[in-house]
């Protein structure tokens, strides 16, 4: 479990205090309020409102403090590490802007935005996207045959195309095919050779332009200039709790998982509702395997969430992962 630094601990205490105070004011007083004299009701409501105002003021003060120290905290942490920020249609532009800014302050030589459109990962676009993935797949990269969901194939395609060292690589062309007879001695050896090995080089820029150019032309995403390789990716989403479009959220879960498994360290960041049980972040945290590989950050409308997103990206590049924020199933407010 990740350790909590002093700033994160202070903020966590205040935020949990605020949440606890609101719950207490709403629920714990309710039984006595319903049968109390009018004067008692008014007095208790006044106390609850006062306490909530105090908690809110404390939280704002802590967040302002974190905003003041954010630049110094991240400075140089992403030196020589290019980052790609992929935004979903529900993203809040202010949230994105601060994460983009902190990533640049962190020293990332490039911070590239890829904007996903409303037509990306819908039921209607599933088959066209899978067809596009098959026709633009860079040489040496393979798509999963066990999981053929559109989210998985898109994550594998984009992840391998962006990664500095993609891992979903095809077996060498000169390896024995299934049609060739094998001796018993060869079988065990070939089983080991069949495991995926990390690539020693990224996909070329021409192939990367082909993949992203096709996705852009088809209206599934947008970007400016050439898309470079990345040391890490952040999928920045908004405040959707996932209940209105379960199919799409499930595909985004597959997408994030496949990005990470393709050799691209991945963090998913969004607002607090996205950490609910049906939201993108909440679903990733519920799956133990995902929680141990893909980092998640909630509450990015707060500066501590934005700072945590950049620190989680740094941690991902170093081989770590974690769940950060103030929702359930988190390790800490931010990486240590």
Secondary structure, DSSP 4 states (H G I P E B T S, - for coil): -----HHHHHHHHHHHHHHHHHHIIIIITHHHHHTS-HHHHHHHHHHHHHHHHHHHHHHHHHHHHHHHHHHHHHTTTTTT--EEEEE-TT--HHHHHHHHHHHHHTT-S-EEEEEE-TTTT-TTTHHHHHHHHHHHPPTTB---SS---HHHHHHHHHHHHHBSS---BPPPTTSPPTTS---HHHHHHHHHHTS----SSPPPHHHHHHHHHHHHHTTSEE-SS----BSEEEEE--S--SSS-HHHHHHHHHHHHHHHHTT-EEEEE--GGGGSTTSHHHHHHHSHHHHTTSEEE--TTSHHHHHHHHHHHHHHHTT---EESSSSS-SBSS--
